[in-house]
Amino acid sequence: MSNALRQYLNDKASLTEAELQTIESLATPAVIKKRQHLLRAGDICRHHNFITKGCMKVYRLADDGSEHIIKFAAENWWANDRESLLSGRPSNSYIAALEDTEVLQWTNPQFEHLFQTIPAFDALFKRLVSRALDASQNRIYTTISGTADERYRQFLQRYPDLIGRIPLHLIASYLGLTRETLTRIRQAERAEKM
């Protein structure tokens, strides 16, 4: 098992060695090269993906071809289209690597088996889904009510490790800003610190 996954699971849940080995036995490693897609709109999401190394973006395309970033996912994060994964319907989203990325993958039937046989794993994912829903609602609220400055500062607080890894135009897209606006905010922030 990946040391990253083992550490993640030990930090988040109380699992026995046998349970950890069961989870490991079902995982399939994959490497997604920078700019390569893990998922494209129109395809069905077939895997739960745990990132052990690298960084990805989850996004959708507007009619004009512009990207709208839904989320970023780096080490110890999960990247998939949950709606497509659970429904079996084609995804509306893309998942692409921003860096060479290594993931561990499980099919939905494998995950269901883990949920049924390892109660602590099931409880862990119920907590993760609940937290993801809370984070999504908070992000929507901040996007519709927060100023551009507030959105950027909140991003810095929540994801300090991502700042140097993600291009500015993608952070701007995630925040619902233009690159120019985000550049002005960053310049004003630097001027305040001087």
N, C-alpha and C positions, 0 to 999 in steps of 0.2 A: 504494500500500500504506500502511496505517496506519504512522505513525512508531513507534508502540508495538510493533507486530508486527515491523517491520524491526529495531528495536533488540533485541527479545527473541531473534529468530532469530540475529542477529549475535553476541549474547552467548553463545548456547547451542551454535551449530554453525558450521562453516566452509562457507558457501554462496556460490556465485558470484552475480553480478548477474543472470545469465540464470535461475538457479534461484529466486532471490527473486522475479523477475518472473513465473515460472511459478506459484509459490505464490499470488502476488497475483492473477493472472488468474482463479483458480478461487474466490477468496473472495467471499462475498456479505455486505455489511454489513446489520445489523439493529439496531433500537432496541427495547429492552424497557423499558417504563415501570415506575416504582416500583409494586410489588405485582402486576404482571402476571407471568403464568407463561410461561416458555420451554418447559416440559414439564410435563405432568400425568400422574399415575399412570393407567395404562390406555392411554396413547398410546405409540407407538413412537418412540424417540429416533432422529432422522434426520440429525442434524448434530453435527460436532465444532465447538464454540463457543469462540473465544478472546476473552476480555474485554479490550477496549481502554480502557474507561472504566466505572466503576460497581462494584457489588458485588451478589452473588447468594447465595442459600442453596440447598442441596440437602437435601431432607428427605423423610421418610416419615411417614405418619399412623398412629397406633395405633388400635385398635378404639374407644377412647373419644374419638377425635378430636384427641388431643394430638399436637403435632409433635415429631418426633425428628430433630434436625439431624445430618446426615451430614457435611457440610462447608460451608465458606464459600468463595467464589471472588471475588476482586477483580481489579484490573488485572494483566495478564500471567499470568493463570491460565486454565485450561481448565475448562469446565463442561459436562458431559454425563452420561448414564447409559451407561457403557461396555458393560455387559452387554446392555442393550436395543439399543444401537447396533450391536453386532457380531452379535447373535443374530437381530435382527429381531423379537423378542418384545416384548409390551407392558411398559412400565416399571412398577416398583413405587414409583418416586420422583417427586417434584415438584422443579422448579427454578423459583425465583421471584426477581424483582429486589427487592433491599432499597433500591436507589436507581435512578434512571434509569440504564440500562446500555446501552452500545454493545458489540456483538459482531461478530466476523467468523466466518462459517459456511462449512463445507465438508461435502458429503455424504460418506458412507463410500466410495462408489466414487471420488470425487475424491481422498480421502486415500489410498486404495489405489494410485491412479495416481501420486500424489506419492511414495509409498514405493517403487514400482517404478522410477521414473525419476530419483529424487534420493536416492542412498544415504545422504548425510549427514542428510537429513530422516528417513529410516527409522531410522538409528542414534540420532538425537535422541529419537524417540518410544519406542524400546526403553528408553533410559535413563530417560525420564520415567515410563514404566509401572513399571519396576523400583523407582524411588524412591517412587512412589505406593503400591506394595505394601508397601515397607518402612515408610513413614509410617503406613499403615493398621494394620499389625501392631503398631507402637509405640503407636499410639493405643489399640488394644484392650487391650494390656498395661497401659498407664497407667490406663485406665478401670477395669479389674478389680482392679488392685493398688495404685494410688495413692490417697492421701487426697484429699479435696476440695481442700484447700490446694495440694497438689502439682499437681493437675490444672489449677487456675487459674493457678498460677505458670508452669507449662509453656506454657499458652496465651499468657500475656503475653510469654514469651520468643520463642515461635515466630511470633506474629502481632501484634506491637506496633502496627502500622498499622491494625488492625481494631478496636481497643478503642473508639475514639470513634465508629465508624461503625455498629456493630451494637448493637441494643437488648440490655439486660442479660438479659432473659428468654430470648433466643435463644442467648446465650453459655452461660447455665445449661443449656439443653437440650442443646447441643453437648457440654458437660462431664458430662452425666448428673446434674445437680444441680437442686434447686429454686431458684427465684429468691431465696427467703428465705435459704437457705444461702449462696448466692453474695454476697448483700448483707452477711451477717455476716462473710464472709471479707474482703471489700473494706473494711469498716469496721475490722476488726482490723488490716489492712495499713496503713491510713491512721494508725491510732493508734500503730503501731510506728514510723512515720516521724516522728512528732512528738516 
